[in-house]
């Protein structure tokens, strides 16, 4: 695991240096399944995050692919730039709480807009904590969550 973390950290730092950003990436692994790489806040935050986090997801894919190509056992990678993902998850959780209250008040199912897997995970968690049923529906970029009262 330590070798995977070291390789992923070095690979990302080398990748960032191509953009003229020489910075230390903080690398950890909480559960021995996912390598967490945190890039501190810099003047390139917007560029590295991209629109709705697309560039971060592309970086994750590249680092994960490099780990797979080098035959490392741990290849799941999560990259965060200036705690963007954490702040986004917190904002989304607050919004999801409003959706949950709406479903609890009206009793009607609520169809959430399509979102990526990480965002859906946050909504599922908020719904479960509130005792609601949440299910993912659709395929690919159209995959979304439907919130309903438990029967």
NUZALUM-875609 format. One record per residue: x, y, z of N, C-alpha, C, O in turn. Coordinates in Angstrom, 3 decimals, always signed. Example, Ala and Ser with C-alpha at 12.3 -4.5 7.8 and 13.67 -1.06 7.14 Angstrom:
# residues 2
[[+13.190, -5.690, +7.800], [+12.300, -4.500, +7.800], [+13.200, -3.300, +7.800], [+14.236, -3.319, +8.465]]
[[+12.850, -2.250, +7.080], [+13.670, -1.060, +7.140], [+12.900, +0.030, +7.870], [+13.409, +1.138, +8.039]]
# end
This chain:
# residues 151
[[+0.820, -1.195, +0.000], [+0.000, +0.000, +0.000], [+0.869, +1.266, +0.000], [+0.592, +2.219, -0.728]]
[[+1.910, +1.260, +0.819], [+2.791, +2.431, +0.897], [+3.426, +2.744, -0.452], [+3.593, +3.909, -0.810]]
[[+3.785, +1.685, -1.209], [+4.382, +1.901, -2.525], [+3.375, +2.548, -3.478], [+3.733, +3.422, -4.268]]
[[+2.120, +2.115, -3.398], [+1.057, +2.682, -4.244], [+0.873, +4.161, -3.936], [+0.765, +4.983, -4.846]]
[[+0.839, +4.496, -2.651], [+0.653, +5.892, -2.233], [+1.826, +6.743, -2.718], [+1.622, +7.829, -3.261]]
[[+3.036, +6.259, -2.527], [+4.225, +7.013, -2.946], [+4.234, +7.225, -4.458], [+4.556, +8.313, -4.937]]
[[+3.877, +6.175, -5.208], [+3.860, +6.294, -6.669], [+2.795, +7.303, -7.109], [+3.065, +8.161, -7.950]]
[[+1.590, +7.203, -6.546], [+0.504, +8.112, -6.921], [+0.863, +9.558, -6.599], [+0.605, +10.455, -7.401]]
[[+1.456, +9.788, -5.431], [+1.865, +11.138, -5.012], [+2.887, +11.705, -5.993], [+2.743, +12.832, -6.465]]
[[+3.903, +10.930, -6.294], [+4.966, +11.380, -7.209], [+4.403, +11.621, -8.607], [+4.743, +12.614, -9.250]]
[[+3.548, +10.721, -9.078], [+2.963, +10.857, -10.407], [+2.163, +12.157, -10.507], [+2.299, +12.895, -11.483]]
[[+1.328, +12.440, -9.496], [+0.518, +13.662, -9.519], [+1.398, +14.899, -9.421], [+1.154, +15.881, -10.121]]
[[+2.416, +14.873, -8.567], [+3.312, +16.022, -8.460], [+4.036, +16.278, -9.781], [+4.214, +17.429, -10.181]]
[[+4.452, +15.210, -10.454], [+5.101, +15.362, -11.769], [+4.129, +15.934, -12.792], [+4.498, +16.783, -13.603]]
[[+2.898, +15.470, -12.750], [+1.858, +15.958, -13.666], [+1.605, +17.449, -13.436], [+1.497, +18.222, -14.389]]
[[+1.511, +17.845, -12.168], [+1.285, +19.256, -11.838], [+2.460, +20.127, -12.259], [+2.274, +21.290, -12.620]]
[[+3.661, +19.576, -12.216], [+4.832, +20.369, -12.604], [+4.794, +20.735, -14.096], [+5.383, +21.737, -14.503]]
[[+4.109, +19.933, -14.900], [+3.944, +20.277, -16.324], [+3.126, +21.553, -16.494], [+3.266, +22.257, -17.493]]
[[+2.274, +21.847, -15.518], [+1.463, +23.067, -15.557], [+2.168, +24.209, -14.835], [+1.580, +25.272, -14.635]]
[[+3.425, +23.997, -14.441], [+4.185, +25.033, -13.760], [+3.862, +25.147, -12.287], [+4.155, +26.164, -11.659]]
[[+3.253, +24.099, -11.726], [+2.872, +24.133, -10.319], [+3.738, +23.137, -9.541], [+3.519, +21.926, -9.595]]
[[+4.712, +23.668, -8.827], [+5.582, +22.818, -8.009], [+5.097, +22.907, -6.572], [+5.411, +23.857, -5.855]]
[[+4.334, +21.911, -6.163], [+3.746, +21.903, -4.825], [+3.770, +20.498, -4.250], [+3.836, +19.512, -4.984]]
[[+3.718, +20.420, -2.940], [+3.638, +19.120, -2.271], [+2.186, +18.666, -2.243], [+1.289, +19.424, -1.872]]
[[+1.973, +17.435, -2.635], [+0.653, +16.820, -2.571], [+0.610, +16.000, -1.297], [+1.537, +15.241, -1.014]]
[[-0.459, +16.147, -0.524], [-0.616, +15.383, +0.712], [-1.309, +14.067, +0.380], [-2.413, +14.062, -0.167]]
[[-0.667, +12.961, +0.707], [-1.187, +11.644, +0.351], [-1.445, +10.817, +1.603], [-0.585, +10.697, +2.476]]
[[-2.655, +10.245, +1.673], [-3.021, +9.370, +2.787], [-3.904, +8.254, +2.262], [-4.309, +8.251, +1.099]]
[[-4.193, +7.308, +3.143], [-5.151, +6.264, +2.832], [-5.819, +5.871, +4.136], [-5.170, +5.338, +5.035]]
[[-7.115, +6.133, +4.241], [-7.821, +5.858, +5.485], [-8.211, +4.391, +5.627], [-8.112, +3.822, +6.715]]
[[-8.649, +3.782, +4.538], [-9.206, +2.435, +4.649], [-8.455, +1.385, +3.826], [-8.982, +0.297, +3.593]]
[[-7.250, +1.690, +3.388], [-6.441, +0.773, +2.582], [-7.109, +0.361, +1.271], [-6.711, -0.635, +0.665]]
[[-8.115, +1.110, +0.827], [-8.749, +0.837, -0.460], [-8.629, +2.017, -1.409], [-8.515, +1.837, -2.621]]
[[-8.654, +3.231, -0.855], [-8.632, +4.441, -1.676], [-7.462, +5.323, -1.247], [-7.275, +5.598, -0.062]]
[[-6.685, +5.759, -2.230], [-5.581, +6.690, -1.972], [-6.144, +8.108, -2.059], [-6.695, +8.506, -3.085]]
[[-5.999, +8.863, -0.971], [-6.480, +10.246, -0.914], [-5.315, +11.175, -1.229], [-4.305, +11.171, -0.525]]
[[-5.454, +11.978, -2.295], [-4.425, +12.949, -2.670], [-5.018, +14.346, -2.572], [-5.995, +14.660, -3.253]]
[[-4.431, +15.181, -1.729], [-4.935, +16.535, -1.525], [-3.930, +17.552, -2.028], [-2.778, +17.581, -1.595]]
[[-4.388, +18.389, -2.955], [-3.561, +19.453, -3.508], [-3.926, +20.730, -2.757], [-5.093, +21.121, -2.751]]
[[-2.953, +21.390, -2.123], [-3.270, +22.608, -1.364], [-3.706, +23.745, -2.291], [-3.480, +23.698, -3.500]]
[[-4.318, +24.740, -1.718], [-4.815, +25.888, -2.470], [-3.663, +26.627, -3.149], [-2.645, +26.926, -2.524]]
[[-3.842, +26.918, -4.443], [-2.839, +27.655, -5.219], [-3.554, +28.620, -6.154], [-4.781, +28.715, -6.140]]
[[-2.790, +29.328, -6.958], [-3.362, +30.234, -7.945], [-4.037, +29.481, -9.096], [-4.733, +30.092, -9.907]]
[[-3.839, +28.162, -9.175], [-4.425, +27.362, -10.258], [-5.653, +26.550, -9.825], [-6.053, +25.621, -10.525]]
[[-6.254, +26.894, -8.674], [-7.394, +26.110, -8.170], [-8.478, +25.918, -9.219], [-8.898, +24.790, -9.480]]
[[-8.930, +27.004, -9.818], [-10.015, +26.926, -10.801], [-9.663, +26.028, -11.972], [-10.495, +25.252, -12.441]]
[[-8.439, +26.135, -12.439], [-7.971, +25.311, -13.550], [-7.932, +23.836, -13.157], [-8.383, +22.982, -13.920]]
[[-7.396, +23.530, -11.972], [-7.256, +22.144, -11.536], [-8.602, +21.496, -11.181], [-8.776, +20.288, -11.347]]
[[-9.537, +22.293, -10.699], [-10.864, +21.758, -10.368], [-11.668, +21.558, -11.641], [-12.287, +20.511, -11.831]]
[[-11.662, +22.556, -12.513], [-12.426, +22.459, -13.752], [-13.908, +22.710, -13.509], [-14.333, +22.928, -12.375]]
[[-14.681, +22.677, -14.575], [-16.111, +22.913, -14.459], [-16.773, +21.732, -13.745], [-16.723, +20.599, -14.224]]
[[-17.389, +22.012, -12.600], [-18.051, +20.996, -11.774], [-17.129, +19.830, -11.403], [-17.592, +18.705, -11.215]]
[[-15.837, +20.099, -11.299], [-14.883, +19.074, -10.863], [-14.420, +18.115, -11.945], [-13.806, +17.091, -11.643]]
[[-14.706, +18.432, -13.206], [-14.347, +17.525, -14.297], [-12.833, +17.312, -14.413], [-12.382, +16.195, -14.667]]
[[-12.056, +18.370, -14.228], [-10.602, +18.228, -14.354], [-10.057, +17.357, -13.223], [-9.152, +16.552, -13.439]]
[[-10.609, +17.518, -12.015], [-10.180, +16.665, -10.899], [-10.481, +15.197, -11.198], [-9.656, +14.325, -10.925]]
[[-11.659, +14.926, -11.757], [-12.006, +13.541, -12.098], [-11.073, +12.998, -13.176], [-10.708, +11.823, -13.149]]
[[-10.685, +13.852, -14.125], [-9.745, +13.419, -15.169], [-8.375, +13.109, -14.560], [-7.734, +12.129, -14.941]]
[[-7.926, +13.941, -13.617], [-6.658, +13.678, -12.935], [-6.725, +12.356, -12.165], [-5.780, +11.568, -12.190]]
[[-7.849, +12.121, -11.483], [-8.038, +10.859, -10.754], [-7.917, +9.679, -11.700], [-7.257, +8.688, -11.386]]
[[-8.560, +9.785, -12.866], [-8.520, +8.709, -13.847], [-7.089, +8.458, -14.312], [-6.660, +7.310, -14.429]]
[[-6.353, +9.540, -14.576], [-4.979, +9.393, -15.047], [-4.088, +8.722, -14.005], [-3.312, +7.826, -14.337]]
[[-4.195, +9.152, -12.744], [-3.367, +8.569, -11.688], [-3.757, +7.107, -11.469], [-2.891, +6.247, -11.307]]
[[-5.056, +6.831, -11.464], [-5.535, +5.453, -11.296], [-5.044, +4.558, -12.432], [-4.615, +3.428, -12.196]]
[[-5.108, +5.059, -13.652], [-4.631, +4.295, -14.813], [-3.131, +4.028, -14.720], [-2.668, +2.939, -15.060]]
[[-2.377, +5.018, -14.262], [-0.929, +4.838, -14.107], [-0.637, +3.747, -13.068], [+0.268, +2.934, -13.260]]
[[-1.395, +3.729, -11.978], [-1.218, +2.691, -10.958], [-1.537, +1.308, -11.529], [-0.827, +0.340, -11.256]]
[[-2.605, +1.222, -12.323], [-2.976, -0.056, -12.937], [-1.902, -0.514, -13.917], [-1.550, -1.693, -13.952]]
[[-1.386, +0.414, -14.706], [-0.339, +0.080, -15.681], [+0.931, -0.421, -15.002], [+1.651, -1.248, -15.563]]
[[+1.205, +0.072, -13.806], [+2.395, -0.358, -13.065], [+2.098, -1.575, -12.184], [+2.950, -2.006, -11.406]]
[[+0.891, -2.123, -12.309], [+0.484, -3.354, -11.603], [+0.429, -3.210, -10.080], [+0.695, -4.171, -9.357]]
[[+0.085, -2.010, -9.590], [-0.103, -1.841, -8.147], [-1.448, -2.435, -7.752], [-2.391, -2.420, -8.543]]
[[-1.538, -2.954, -6.539], [-2.790, -3.583, -6.094], [-3.848, -2.542, -5.760], [-5.025, -2.751, -6.054]]
[[-3.462, -1.438, -5.159], [-4.404, -0.372, -4.816], [-4.423, +0.647, -5.954], [-3.422, +1.317, -6.207]]
[[-5.564, +0.763, -6.639], [-5.631, +1.665, -7.792], [-6.757, +2.690, -7.695], [-6.914, +3.509, -8.600]]
[[-7.543, +2.666, -6.618], [-8.606, +3.666, -6.465], [-8.002, +4.940, -5.887], [-7.291, +4.908, -4.882]]
[[-8.298, +6.060, -6.540], [-7.691, +7.340, -6.169], [-8.778, +8.391, -6.021], [-9.723, +8.440, -6.807]]
[[-8.633, +9.233, -5.004], [-9.528, +10.368, -4.806], [-8.661, +11.615, -4.693], [-7.848, +11.725, -3.775]]
[[-8.829, +12.553, -5.620], [-8.044, +13.788, -5.614], [-8.962, +14.941, -5.227], [-10.075, +15.066, -5.738]]
[[-8.475, +15.780, -4.315], [-9.223, +16.969, -3.903], [-8.309, +18.178, -4.008], [-7.149, +18.123, -3.598]]
[[-8.829, +19.271, -4.557], [-8.067, +20.506, -4.699], [-8.643, +21.538, -3.734], [-9.812, +21.909, -3.837]]
[[-7.811, +22.000, -2.791], [-8.185, +23.041, -1.834], [-9.510, +22.711, -1.137], [-10.336, +23.597, -0.919]]
[[-9.706, +21.448, -0.793], [-10.902, +20.948, -0.100], [-12.204, +21.256, -0.847], [-13.259, +21.407, -0.231]]
[[-12.123, +21.346, -2.166], [-13.301, +21.610, -2.990], [-14.376, +20.542, -2.799], [-15.550, +20.864, -2.618]]
[[-13.971, +19.267, -2.840], [-14.945, +18.180, -2.730], [-15.637, +18.174, -1.376], [-16.840, +17.925, -1.291]]
[[-14.888, +18.445, -0.329], [-15.468, +18.465, +1.013], [-16.502, +19.584, +1.113], [-17.604, +19.369, +1.617]]
[[-16.152, +20.774, +0.637], [-17.078, +21.906, +0.685], [-18.305, +21.650, -0.187], [-19.422, +21.995, +0.197]]
[[-18.101, +21.050, -1.353], [-19.207, +20.736, -2.252], [-20.144, +19.708, -1.601], [-21.365, +19.840, -1.679]]
[[-19.568, +18.691, -0.964], [-20.378, +17.668, -0.297], [-21.202, +18.288, +0.838], [-22.363, +17.927, +1.031]]
[[-20.608, +19.210, +1.580], [-21.338, +19.880, +2.667], [-22.512, +20.693, +2.124], [-23.610, +20.651, +2.679]]
[[-22.276, +21.441, +1.027], [-23.359, +22.228, +0.412], [-24.465, +21.317, -0.113], [-25.651, +21.597, +0.060]]
[[-24.056, +20.218, -0.760], [-25.024, +19.279, -1.314], [-25.837, +18.609, -0.207], [-27.035, +18.379, -0.373]]
[[-25.199, +18.297, +0.912], [-25.906, +17.673, +2.038], [-26.990, +18.612, +2.569], [-28.091, +18.168, +2.895]]
[[-26.681, +19.901, +2.655], [-27.684, +20.875, +3.106], [-28.865, +20.927, +2.134], [-30.020, +20.961, +2.559]]
[[-28.577, +20.934, +0.840], [-29.630, +20.947, -0.173], [-30.443, +19.660, -0.107], [-31.668, +19.691, -0.222]]
[[-29.769, +18.534, +0.075], [-30.453, +17.237, +0.158], [-31.381, +17.195, +1.372], [-32.447, +16.581, +1.315]]
[[-30.985, +17.843, +2.467], [-31.854, +17.903, +3.645], [-33.152, +18.639, +3.316], [-34.216, +18.265, +3.809]]
[[-33.074, +19.680, +2.489], [-34.281, +20.392, +2.066], [-35.165, +19.498, +1.205], [-36.386, +19.502, +1.357]]
[[-34.550, +18.726, +0.295], [-35.312, +17.795, -0.533], [-36.022, +16.764, +0.339], [-37.187, +16.438, +0.116]]
[[-35.295, +16.255, +1.340], [-35.854, +15.246, +2.254], [-37.050, +15.825, +3.004], [-38.085, +15.168, +3.122]]
[[-36.915, +17.053, +3.513], [-38.028, +17.698, +4.227], [-39.234, +17.849, +3.314], [-40.372, +17.656, +3.742]]
[[-38.984, +18.196, +2.049], [-40.071, +18.331, +1.081], [-40.811, +17.020, +0.872], [-42.041, +17.003, +0.821]]
[[-40.076, +15.926, +0.751], [-40.694, +14.600, +0.571], [-41.466, +14.211, +1.822], [-42.565, +13.664, +1.728]]
[[-40.898, +14.491, +3.004], [-41.577, +14.160, +4.250], [-42.854, +14.975, +4.421], [-43.834, +14.474, +4.972]]
[[-42.858, +16.210, +3.962], [-44.024, +17.078, +4.087], [-45.133, +16.688, +3.113], [-46.294, +16.555, +3.500]]
[[-44.763, +16.507, +1.845], [-45.777, +16.241, +0.818], [-46.104, +14.761, +0.661], [-47.207, +14.406, +0.246]]
[[-45.155, +13.906, +0.988], [-45.352, +12.474, +0.778], [-45.137, +12.049, -0.663], [-45.234, +10.867, -0.994]]
[[-44.844, +13.026, -1.523], [-44.625, +12.754, -2.945], [-43.151, +12.449, -3.215], [-42.276, +13.073, -2.614]]
[[-42.859, +11.490, -4.116], [-41.465, +11.237, -4.486], [-40.838, +12.475, -5.130], [-41.530, +13.262, -5.775]]
[[-39.545, +12.640, -4.953], [-38.826, +13.772, -5.539], [-37.708, +13.250, -6.415], [-36.873, +12.460, -5.976]]
[[-37.700, +13.699, -7.656], [-36.687, +13.294, -8.622], [-35.577, +14.349, -8.627], [-35.809, +15.503, -8.985]]
[[-34.367, +13.940, -8.224], [-33.202, +14.831, -8.153], [-32.565, +14.919, -9.535], [-32.614, +13.955, -10.299]]
[[-31.977, +16.043, -9.860], [-31.305, +16.214, -11.148], [-30.172, +15.196, -11.299], [-29.650, +14.719, -10.292]]
[[-29.782, +14.853, -12.516], [-28.666, +13.921, -12.702], [-27.389, +14.463, -12.063], [-27.120, +15.663, -12.106]]
[[-26.605, +13.556, -11.467], [-25.352, +13.951, -10.823], [-24.359, +12.799, -10.850], [-24.721, +11.655, -11.126]]
[[-23.117, +13.115, -10.563], [-22.072, +12.082, -10.586], [-22.190, +11.164, -9.364], [-22.941, +11.447, -8.431]]
[[-21.447, +10.081, -9.387], [-21.541, +9.050, -8.352], [-21.223, +9.583, -6.952], [-21.898, +9.225, -5.987]]
[[-20.210, +10.427, -6.837], [-19.830, +10.957, -5.526], [-20.956, +11.800, -4.936], [-21.241, +11.709, -3.742]]
[[-21.594, +12.618, -5.768], [-22.706, +13.443, -5.303], [-23.913, +12.579, -4.941], [-24.589, +12.833, -3.944]]
[[-24.178, +11.561, -5.755], [-25.301, +10.657, -5.447], [-25.081, +9.964, -4.106], [-26.026, +9.773, -3.341]]
[[-23.835, +9.590, -3.821], [-23.512, +8.936, -2.553], [-23.884, +9.840, -1.378], [-24.421, +9.362, -0.379]]
[[-23.604, +11.141, -1.488], [-23.932, +12.096, -0.425], [-25.444, +12.152, -0.227], [-25.919, +12.128, +0.908]]
[[-26.201, +12.227, -1.315], [-27.659, +12.313, -1.223], [-28.232, +11.026, -0.628], [-29.128, +11.080, +0.214]]
[[-27.721, +9.865, -1.061], [-28.173, +8.583, -0.496], [-27.954, +8.558, +1.016], [-28.814, +8.095, +1.764]]
[[-26.811, +9.054, +1.457], [-26.477, +9.045, +2.880], [-27.429, +9.944, +3.671], [-27.908, +9.551, +4.735]]
[[-27.706, +11.139, +3.163], [-28.626, +12.060, +3.842], [-30.027, +11.451, +3.909], [-30.696, +11.539, +4.939]]
[[-30.466, +10.837, +2.814], [-31.790, +10.221, +2.782], [-31.885, +9.070, +3.781], [-32.887, +8.935, +4.483]]
[[-30.849, +8.246, +3.842], [-30.849, +7.106, +4.767], [-30.906, +7.577, +6.218], [-31.610, +6.986, +7.037]]
[[-30.165, +8.637, +6.537], [-30.166, +9.173, +7.903], [-31.543, +9.701, +8.293], [-31.904, +9.689, +9.469]]
[[-32.316, +10.166, +7.299], [-33.651, +10.716, +7.560], [-34.738, +9.640, +7.482], [-35.913, +9.928, +7.707]]
[[-34.348, +8.408, +7.165], [-35.328, +7.326, +7.090], [-36.083, +7.265, +5.778], [-37.139, +6.638, +5.703]]
[[-35.566, +7.898, +4.753], [-36.200, +7.860, +3.434], [-35.564, +6.776, +2.577], [-34.451, +6.321, +2.842]]
[[-36.292, +6.375, +1.550], [-35.761, +5.433, +0.571], [-35.232, +6.261, -0.591], [-35.895, +7.184, -1.064]]
[[-34.027, +5.920, -1.047], [-33.469, +6.619, -2.206], [-32.985, +5.565, -3.185], [-32.342, +4.590, -2.797]]
[[-33.299, +5.768, -4.459], [-32.819, +4.810, -5.456], [-32.277, +5.559, -6.661], [-32.822, +6.578, -7.086]]
[[-31.186, +5.025, -7.199], [-30.589, +5.608, -8.398], [-31.281, +5.021, -9.616], [-31.490, +3.812, -9.713]]
[[-31.632, +5.907, -10.547], [-32.360, +5.520, -11.751], [-31.650, +6.121, -12.955], [-31.112, +7.225, -12.874]]
[[-31.645, +5.399, -14.074], [-31.056, +5.919, -15.302], [-29.670, +5.366, -15.540], [-29.138, +4.583, -14.753]]
[[-29.101, +5.799, -16.654], [-27.791, +5.317, -17.086], [-26.860, +6.480, -17.365], [-27.300, +7.557, -17.767]]
[[-25.573, +6.259, -17.149], [-24.548, +7.236, -17.520], [-24.765, +8.611, -16.933], [-25.002, +8.754, -15.734]]
[[-24.684, +9.619, -17.775], [-24.819, +11.012, -17.327], [-26.240, +11.377, -16.923], [-26.459, +12.413, -16.296]]
[[-27.205, +10.539, -17.274], [-28.603, +10.793, -16.905], [-28.987, +10.114, -15.598], [-30.147, +10.185, -15.194]]
[[-28.046, +9.459, -14.928], [-28.350, +8.746, -13.689], [-28.691, +9.758, -12.605], [-27.950, +10.712, -12.367]]
[[-29.822, +9.533, -11.956], [-30.287, +10.447, -10.922], [-30.928, +9.664, -9.775], [-31.086, +8.446, -9.859]]
[[-31.287, +10.355, -8.728], [-31.876, +9.737, -7.538], [-33.342, +10.119, -7.432], [-33.738, +11.242, -7.747]]
[[-34.144, +9.152, -6.979], [-35.538, +9.406, -6.649], [-35.668, +9.177, -5.147], [-35.353, +8.097, -4.647]]
[[-36.140, +10.211, -4.423], [-36.343, +10.119, -2.981], [-37.800, +9.813, -2.704], [-38.685, +10.443, -3.283]]
[[-38.071, +8.833, -1.808], [-39.452, +8.454, -1.470], [-39.560, +8.143, +0.016], [-38.568, +7.846, +0.681]]
[[-40.784, +8.216, +0.518], [-41.034, +7.784, +1.888], [-40.869, +6.271, +1.983], [-41.167, +5.544, +1.035]]
[[-40.395, +5.807, +3.133], [-40.287, +4.367, +3.348], [-41.692, +3.797, +3.509], [-42.554, +4.406, +4.142]]
[[-41.905, +2.630, +2.931], [-43.259, +2.036, +2.992], [-43.451, +1.234, +4.247], [-44.524, +0.669, +4.460]]
# end
